[in-house]
Amino acid sequence: MGLFSVDYQNDPGQCIYAQGGLKFRADEEALRRYFSPILPYVSLNDLIGEAVFWVLLPSSLAIWTFPFLLYYYGAVLAVGATLLLSTFVGVVHQYVYLKSINYWVFIFGNRLLWLAGYVVWAVIFIFQGSSANVVFLGVWLIIFWLGLGDTIHNLLLPILFRKKFFSLPLSDQVLRTIGFYYGVKFGMDPFNWGMYDEK
């Protein structure tokens, strides 16, 4: 198994829960059937693990981008620009997978590292005498620490880009995209796979 590999809990006939709680609506048997062409090359644990981290890309980007924009441009522009950027990435990352960037997410998607980074930024703002920016930092961190940023994205994206554009839940769409990535990598035509029944 590879770097991204995670354990999962299978609920036969229902779904899979990856380590950490991310839910995929197909069970292990269905996923093994969908991804059978690539499973000789990459394990299901690896596929699920890569999806778990790739799902974190928009929130991780929002966490690390916000303090820099706050420092240089102020709260209004920082909030607006970060939300626009993370929303754009939230759409694109469902259909494009770049494993090299997922290594970045593997490191910088760690919440303890978020906390450490924000403590450093808070110290910087305190020395600047900008207590308001410390509050903005704290609120922003809490929003994404609790997963509220992802929840807002998941609610807004289908509204902004039409529901049919997102025919699958986020985790399932990301998993399918990663499967496509490996299919192409190994010289297959994943568009001919019956990987997911559109429900």
N, C-alpha and C positions, 0 to 999 in steps of 0.2 A: 504494500500500500504506500501511497505517496504522502507528500507533505500535508495536503489538504484533507486527507482521509478522516472521516468522522464515523462514530457509531450511530446507529439509528434503531428506533423501536418500530417494529412492524405490527400494524393492526390489520390482520388478514381481511381482505374484502373491502377495506375502508381507506386506509391511508398509511403514511409513514411519518413519524416524528423524528427529525434529526436531533442529534445531541445539541442541546441549547434550546430546543422547542420549535424550530421551524417545521411547518407542516407541508407535506406534499400530498395531494389528494388521491394519488394512486398507491396501491399497496406494493409490497416487494415483488410479488409474482408479476403484476402488471408492468412494473418498471423494468424488470428483467426481460420481459417480452418486448417492450418498446425499444430497449437499448441493446438487444441481443447481438446486433452486428458489431458493436464496439466493445462489448464486455470481455472478449478475449484479450483486449489491449489495455483496458482501463477498468478498474473495479467499480462496482456500484457505490461503494463507500467513498471512493475518490470523486465520482460524479456529484454525489450529494454534498460532499464536503466543499467542493469548488462552488457549488450553487449557494451554499450557506454563506460563504465569504463574499461572493459576487453580489448577493442581495444587499450587503452592507455598503457597497460602493457609494451610493448617493449620500447616505448619512455620514459616512466617514469623510467624504469630500466637504460636506457642509460644516462638519466640526472643525476641520483644519483650515478651511478657507476663511471662515468668519472672523477669527481674531486678527488676521493680517488686514482684512478690509476695514475692520473696526479701528485699527490703529492708524491707518493711513487716510481713511475717507469718512469715518464717522458711522454712527449707528444706522441711520436711515438707508444710506447706500449699501452698507454691509449686509443688512437684512435683505434688502431687495435683490441685490446682485447674487447673494448666496442662494436665495430661494430660486431664482431664475436658473442659475447654474445647476443646482441639484435637481430641479425639476427636469431640465433638459437631459441630464445624465440619467435620471430615473426612467425616462422613456427609452433612450438609446441603449442602455445596458441590458434591457430586456431582449434585445434583438442582435446585439453585437457582444462577443466575448473576446477579451484580450487577456490571455493568461498572465502575461508579463505584468499587467496592472493589478491582477489579482494577488500577486506577491506583495504589492504595496498595501493592498487591503488587509492581507494576512497579518501584516505588522501594525499598520496604523488604524486598523479597525478594533484594536484592543482598547477596551474602555478604561483600563488602568493607565494606559498611555495617554488617552484623552485627558484624564484627570491630572496627570503629571504635567502635560502640556499647558493646561488651563491654569494650573497653579503658577507656572512660570509667567504666563501672560498677565495673570492677576497681580503678581509682584511688579511687573513692568508698569502696569497702569497705576498701581498704588504709588510708585516712585514718581510718576508723572503728575500725581495729584488728581487723577481722573477716577473718582469713586463711582461715577455713573457707569463707566465702561466695565468696571468690575461687576456691577449688578447685571449689566447686559450679558457679560460672559457667563455668570452663574445661571441666569435664566435660560440662555441658549444651551448650555451643557445639560441642564436638568431636562429640557424638552427632548433632547436626543438620547440622553441616558435612559429615560423612561420609555423610549420608542415612540413618542408622540409625533416626532418629525416623520417617521415612516408611515404612521397611521394617517397623517394629513396627506402625504403623497399618495397613498393607496386610495384615499377617498377622492382626491382632486383629479388625478390623472384620467380615470375613465370619464369624468365629467368634461374635462378640458379637451380630450382627444377622442371623444365618442366611445361608448362602452364596447362596441364591437371590435374596436382596434385592440382591445385587451380581452381576448376571448378566454384566456386562462388566468388563474390567480398568479400573482407575481412570482412566487417560488417555483411554480410549475413551468411558467414561461421561461424563467432563467435556466432551469434544469434542461428544458428542451433545447434552448440555444446552445448550452454547453455540449449537449449530445451532438448537435449539428456541427459544432466546432471540431469535435473529435472525428465525426464521420468524414468531413472534408479532409482533415489531416491524414486520415488513413486511406484516402483515395476512394471513398464511398460516395453514394448519392443519397444523402439523408432526406431529401425531399420526397423520396419514394417510400420512406418508412411510414408505417402506421403507428407513429410514436405516441400520439395522444388523440383520443377521440374527442372531438369538439363537443362539449356539453353545454 
